């Protein structure tokens, strides 16, 4: 009885460390996680409580009115971004996480998608592009210019500057059949600066 009692006290103390932030892992073996379709559930509150949304496919616009405080990952590897269409700061998670930020403040998540498989969690330094294209007779607008489905750095050498971004955008527009860029912006993701909202034109830029 004493041994069982001491064990129950130890278990309770372990689970209470950090205000109840520890949880039993439900991670699947790597081979099982890779074989199964990607599935996850995000929760409003820490420790998998409160309103929840099941995710079984890419969601470019979650439309959430509340921050995400915890996530259960049944399978796959998930990229969660603070803005719609996978823009802004993004975080990649591949395991159950009972507290995403801290117990008082979760993460603002407005888009989520499966990305790759396995591997450690953390910030994805080179996120896949999700380019939305609008084409006209004399211009073409790209939200996230890409090469090989990867976003284009605003400046390949060093930190992004407006002049470097303009030159990169001109070169990229020419590579896809236009004369150059009439307008471009820069977007920082995980401390890397990418081209965003590029307007490629036929002439007169």
C-alpha positions in Angstrom: 0.0 0.0 0.0 2.8 2.4 0.9 4.5 1.7 -2.4 1.3 2.3 -4.4 0.6 5.5 -2.4 4.1 6.9 -3.0 3.8 6.2 -6.7 0.5 8.0 -7.0 1.9 11.0 -5.2 4.9 11.0 -7.6 2.7 10.7 -10.7 0.5 13.6 -9.5 3.5 15.8 -8.7 5.0 15.1 -12.1 1.8 16.0 -14.0 1.5 19.2 -12.0 4.9 20.6 -12.8 4.6 24.0 -14.7 0.9 24.4 -13.8 -0.1 21.1 -15.5 1.7 21.7 -18.8 3.1 18.2 -19.0 1.0 15.5 -20.8 1.3 11.9 -21.8 2.6 11.7 -25.4 0.3 10.2 -27.9 2.9 10.3 -30.7 2.7 7.5 -33.3 5.8 5.5 -34.5 7.5 7.4 -37.4 6.5 4.7 -39.9 2.8 4.8 -38.9 2.8 8.6 -39.0 4.1 8.7 -42.6 1.7 6.1 -43.9 -1.5 7.6 -42.5 -3.3 10.7 -44.0 -2.4 13.8 -42.1 -4.9 14.5 -39.3 -4.8 17.0 -36.4 -7.1 18.7 -34.0 -6.6 22.3 -32.7 -8.0 23.6 -29.4 -8.8 27.0 -28.1 -7.5 26.1 -24.6 -4.4 24.5 -23.3 -4.2 20.8 -22.5 -6.6 20.0 -25.4 -9.7 21.7 -23.8 -12.4 24.1 -25.0 -13.7 24.4 -28.6 -11.9 22.3 -31.1 -11.5 22.0 -34.9 -10.6 18.8 -36.6 -8.1 19.3 -39.6 -7.8 16.7 -42.3 -6.7 18.8 -45.2 -5.1 22.2 -46.0 -7.2 25.1 -44.7 -6.1 28.5 -46.3 -8.6 30.4 -44.2 -9.7 28.9 -40.9 -11.8 31.9 -39.9 -11.1 31.3 -36.2 -12.3 33.9 -33.7 -10.1 32.5 -30.9 -6.3 31.8 -30.5 -5.0 28.3 -30.6 -3.5 27.1 -27.4 -2.9 23.3 -28.0 -2.9 20.8 -30.8 -3.2 17.0 -31.1 -1.3 15.6 -34.1 -2.7 12.2 -35.0 -0.5 11.9 -38.1 1.6 14.1 -40.4 3.4 17.3 -40.0 1.5 20.6 -39.9 2.4 24.2 -40.8 0.3 26.7 -38.9 0.4 30.4 -40.0 -0.8 33.5 -38.3 -2.4 34.9 -41.5 -4.6 33.5 -44.2 -3.1 31.7 -47.3 -0.1 30.6 -45.2 1.4 34.0 -44.8 3.0 35.8 -41.8 4.8 33.9 -39.1 4.5 30.1 -39.5 5.2 27.3 -37.1 5.6 23.6 -38.0 4.3 21.0 -35.5 4.6 17.2 -35.8 3.5 16.0 -32.3 0.9 16.6 -29.6 1.6 20.0 -27.9 -0.5 20.8 -24.8 0.7 24.5 -24.7 1.7 26.3 -27.9 2.7 29.6 -26.4 1.9 30.0 -22.7 -1.0 29.2 -20.5 -2.4 32.8 -20.8 -1.9 33.5 -24.5 -2.1 31.1 -27.4 -1.1 31.6 -31.1 -3.1 33.5 -33.7 -3.7 30.8 -36.4 -5.7 31.6 -39.6 -4.3 28.9 -41.9 -2.9 25.4 -41.6 -1.7 22.7 -44.0 0.1 19.4 -44.0 3.7 19.7 -45.0 6.2 16.9 -45.5 6.3 14.1 -42.9 8.1 13.5 -39.7 11.0 15.6 -38.4 11.3 17.9 -35.5 8.9 20.7 -34.7 9.8 24.3 -34.9 9.8 27.1 -37.5 10.1 26.1 -41.1 13.0 28.2 -42.6 11.9 27.6 -46.2 8.2 27.4 -46.4 6.4 26.1 -49.6 4.8 28.7 -51.7 1.0 29.1 -52.0 0.9 31.5 -54.9 -2.4 33.0 -55.8 -2.3 34.3 -59.4 -4.5 36.8 -61.2 -3.8 37.2 -64.9 -4.8 39.9 -67.4 -3.8 40.8 -70.9 -1.0 43.1 -69.9 -0.2 42.1 -66.3 -0.1 39.2 -63.9 -0.3 39.4 -60.1 1.4 36.8 -57.8 0.9 36.8 -54.0 3.8 34.4 -53.4 6.2 34.1 -56.3 7.8 30.7 -56.4 10.6 28.6 -58.0 10.2 24.9 -57.7 7.2 25.4 -55.4 9.5 27.3 -52.9 9.2 31.0 -52.2 11.6 33.4 -53.7 13.9 35.3 -51.4 13.8 39.1 -51.9 17.5 39.2 -51.9 19.6 36.1 -52.2 22.7 37.7 -50.6 22.0 39.2 -47.2 19.0 40.9 -45.8 16.2 42.2 -48.1 16.2 45.8 -49.3 13.8 47.6 -51.5 16.3 47.9 -54.4 17.3 44.3 -54.1 13.7 43.2 -54.0 12.9 45.2 -57.1 15.8 43.6 -59.0 14.8 40.1 -57.9 11.2 40.7 -58.8 12.2 42.0 -62.3 14.4 38.9 -62.8 11.6 36.6 -61.6 9.0 38.2 -63.8 11.2 37.8 -66.8 11.7 34.1 -66.0 8.0 33.5 -66.3 7.6 35.4 -69.6 6.9 39.0 -68.6 9.0 42.1 -69.1 9.5 43.0 -65.4 7.8 44.0 -62.2 5.7 47.1 -61.8 5.2 46.5 -58.0 6.6 44.2 -55.4 6.5 43.9 -51.6 8.6 41.9 -49.1 7.3 39.6 -46.4 9.3 38.3 -43.5 8.7 34.6 -42.4 10.9 33.0 -39.7 13.5 35.8 -40.1 13.8 35.3 -43.9 12.6 38.0 -46.3 10.6 36.8 -49.3 9.0 38.5 -52.3 5.2 39.0 -52.0 2.4 40.6 -54.0 4.5 41.0 -57.2 2.8 42.6 -60.3 4.5 41.4 -63.5 3.8 43.5 -66.5 4.3 43.3 -70.3 5.6 46.8 -70.8 5.7 50.3 -69.4 7.0 49.3 -65.9 
